C-alpha cells in the first residue's frame, strides 16, 4: 500500500510526460501512499515542480497520501525559495522509513 517512485538526475520538463505515465499507472493501483524518493535527484525545474503540484492535487482527490523524501540541500533550497515546503509533505529518509516502512 506504499508505492515509491525514484527520481534520479535532473527532473526537467523533458521528463514530465514519462513521469506522468508512471504516476498515472501507480494511481490506478489505489495505494494508500505514493512517495517520491529524491535522494538521487540533483535538480528540479519549475515545470517539474508544477507537475508535482498537479500530483498533490490528484492524490488529494483520490485520497492518496503524497510524500516527497530525501531531498538534497540544493533541491531543498529550491522548494524553500518557492515557498513550497508547506505545500508538500517533505520528509527526511529516516522520517519516511520510520513512518511508512515499519
Protein Blocks (a to p, Z undefined) as FASTA:
>chain_A
ZZcdddehjadfklmmmmmmmmmmmmmnopabdcddfklpcbdcfklmmmmmmmmmmmmm
nopacddehiafklmmmmmmnopmmmpccddfklmmmmmmZZ
